Amino acid sequence: METLANLESFVRSADHGSFSEAARRLAITPAAVSRNVAMLERNLGVRLFHRSTRRLTLTEAGEAFRQAISGSLSDIQAAIAGVARAGGAPSGVLKVSMAPTLGTMHILPLLPGFIARYPAIRPEWHFENRQVDIIAEGYDVAIGGGFELSPGVVARNLAPAHIIAVASPAYMAGRSLPANPADLAHLDGIVMRSLQSGRVRHWIMRDAAGEQIPVQLKEAFVFNDPAAMRQSALLGLGVAMLVVADVINDLESGALIRLVPKWYADAGAISIYFASRTLLPGKTRAFVDCVSEAFKLGRLAERFAGSLG
């Protein structure tokens, strides 16, 4: 019977293509990982990896073995984590992906309290504007919107992802306020080019009564990052269509004003994504519960709703 250490070393090395990265994830030395994998290969009587100075790739037998044990290993690890929770505090590296502005504004402030409560958890947080593959890339949690629910991943909705039109008071000084979304076409637009499609994104705005009006902003400034769009709006360059969560603090401080109140575009939901294991690791469950509770206590779902004006 193979030891859990041998199997974990193999799966982590296969996931990351590196003994060194597997060692970092497992908090052991690269030599220990290499030794565990070599022992596994000897016991099985097959070579699992092609090794070179630059790359570590699976052999055909290695790929077949990985597919055969990956689900079972995850269940074993989750079961161990569940038992450990009963006798000790959640611990380990917590790898999270989140949108940069949402993360820095609304998730990062939770970190001091979270670590004070769970000092054995080591955060590894990635702030990135992309949809990660949670399982393949080894993430414990992802926070954002629009992720595909691939097999083995579940989502818990946190708040609506409503898009609204904003501009600075300085930019609007001397200009007439638009009466409806169609009037936004007369103003300088700060727009975003999608990283996935390469196209500039335009929105259809709606109101509480269900009326819909397409918005065709002038493409005065084109960016590929919402944080740059927000900063450009703050600099007085024009009108940006941004998710409420990214500009809520600016609206409340008066640094930005909302144009055509009660009109918004619906981009789905801001959700927290994680693997759909029966027994989540303690670190993952603790973080998911922490974020969910913070959104509830802060009434963020209500504050982020563009339909409320």
Secondary structure, 3 states (H helix, E strand, C coil): CCCHHHHHHHHHHHHHCCHHHHHHHHCCCHHHHHHHHHHHHHHHCCCCEEECCCCEEECHHHHHHHHHHHHHHHHHHHHHHHHHHHHCCCCEEEEEEECHHHHHHHHHHHHHHHHHHCCCEEEEEEECCCCCCCCCCCCCEEEECCCCCCCCEEEEEEEEEEEEEEECHHHHCCCCCCCCHHHHHHCEEEEEECCCCCCECCCEEECCCCCEEECCCEEEEEECCHHHHHHHHHCCCCEEEEEHHHHHHHHHHCCCEEECCCCEEEEEEEEEEEECCCCCCHHHHHHHHHHHHHHHHCCHHHHCCHHHC
